[in-house]
Amino acid sequence: MKIKPLYDKIVVERFEEKEEKTPSGIIIPDTAKEKPQFGKVVAVGPGRLLDNGELKPLSVKEGDVVLFNKYAGNEVEVDGKTYLVMSEDEVLAVIEDYQA
């Protein structure tokens, strides 16, 4: 199944958090970690609908790595993968040269 967002919506695949250990070697479970606020844009809508009826293209594009608010977007699950669907307004920044 493919997701095609409408208007100024984008679909983001959140990066997975690496396994974390405390200095004493205790592994922190996924439920106790905060979710990453970075992700890769996998789909974008056609643009924002302006009052005059025109579509303004979005600033982000597929493949961009973006920084977003902790509570941004809505989680959806498609084919066993979890994605965030959010407005372009919820993107705080585009990260250039991101090293995973």
N, C-alpha and C positions, 0 to 999 in steps of 0.2 A: 504494500500500500504506500502511496506517496502523498505527502501533505503539501497542499498548495495554499499558503496564507492569503488572506484578503487584505486589500488596502495597505495600511501602514503596519501590518503585523509581520513579525519575523519568527522563524523557528530556529531555536538554538539547542545544540547538543552540549550539555554541561560536561566539562572535563571531569574525569574521575580523580578523586583525591588519592594520593599515595598512602600506603600503610604507614601509620604513625606509631612510634614507640616513645615511651618516656625515657629519661636518662637511665633508669634502673632496669629497662628492658620490658616493661609492661606494654602490651599492644592495646591501643585505644580502639574500642569497637566503633563501627560505622555509625551506630545510633548516637554516640556521644560526640561525634565530630560535626563541625559546621560544614554545610555543603559549599563547594567551590563557587566563586562568583565570576568565573571565567567560562567561556564556552565558544564553540565554533558555530557560525551561522550556516545552517544547512538549506534554508529556503527563505525567500523574501517575497512580500506582496508587491503588487504593481506600483504602489505609491499612495501618498496621502491625498484624499479627495478634498480639494479646496472649495470655498464657498461659491466660486464662479463655475464649478463643475469640472475643472481641469484636474489632472493627476500630477502631483509633484513627486518626482522619483525619490526613492529613499537614499540616504547617505551610506548605508551599509550594503554590502553585497555578499553573495554566497562565498564561503571560505574565509571571511573575516573572523578574527578572534576578538571577542567583545568582553567588556567588563560591565556587569550589571548589578543592581541592588540585590541584597540578600533575599528580599521577598518579591522580586520581580516575576512577572509572568504567571502562567498557569501550566502545571505539569500535565502532560498527556503521554499515554503509552501507546506506541505503534509497533507492531511486530516484535514485542518483547523489549524494545528500547524506550527509554524515557526521554522526552524532549520538553523544552519550555516554549510556549507560544506567548510572545509579548509584543507590545507596541514598540516602535522605534524610539519613542520618547523614554522608555525605561532603560535604554542603553546609555551608560555613563561615558564610555570611551571605546574606541577601537584600538586594540593593542597591536602595534607593528613589531615584527621580528620576535614573536612570542616563542620562547623555548620551553617545551613541555618537559 
